Amino acid sequence: MTLMKRPLPPGAPGRFVEIFVAEPIGGFKLSIAFSGREYGVHDFSAMVATDGERVAPLRDPDYFARVQVGFHALVWPNGFRVDANDLHDRMKAAGELHRRRGKLRSFLDN
């Protein structure tokens, strides 16, 4: 007998979330697209205002804009990371997430 796991619904505890795209939109804000057709804008001003050796370079908006998506996290050149699940939960609690409806377009559809 084979047991089949059903995928967890969006927002379920223990669900794995991926970041597909993170695009700087000015200041310390990023437009972020997650798996599960969810997207939103998050302001990282409070994060970059905290103390910490690895956070300090992010206070420069040009450096902050060098963010990349890497292995389930936002990553900056100095190795500072923001976990996708933590960020998703934070954005959901703040009401910053929206859900795309209809057919998803591929970047190859241009």
Residue, then its C-alpha position, 0 to 999 in steps of 0.5 A: m500500500t502506498l501512502m500519498k501525501r496531500p499538499l498543504p493548503p496555502g497558509a497551513p502550518g508547516r507549509f513550505v514557501e518559496i520566493f520567486v521574485a524580489e524586486p526593489i521598488g525604492g527606499f527599503k521596499l521590495s515587491i515579492a512574489f511567493s509560491g502559491r500565487e501570493y505577492g505583496v510589498h514589504d517595507f524593510s525600514a524597521m529591519v535595517a534600523t536594527d543593530g547588527e554588523r550584518v544589517a549595517p550595510l543594508r542601510d544604504p539603499d543602493y546596497f539594499a537594492r542588491v538583494q537576490v533570491g537564493f535557496h528559500a530566502l532573500v540574500w544580500p552580498n554580505g550573506f545576510r538572509v531573510d527566510a521565506n517562511d518567516l517573511h511570508d508569515r510576517m507579511k500575512a499578519a500585516g495584511e500585505l499579501h494578495r493572491r493572483r487569480g486566473k492562469l499564471r503567465s510564464f516569463l516565456d510568454n512575452 
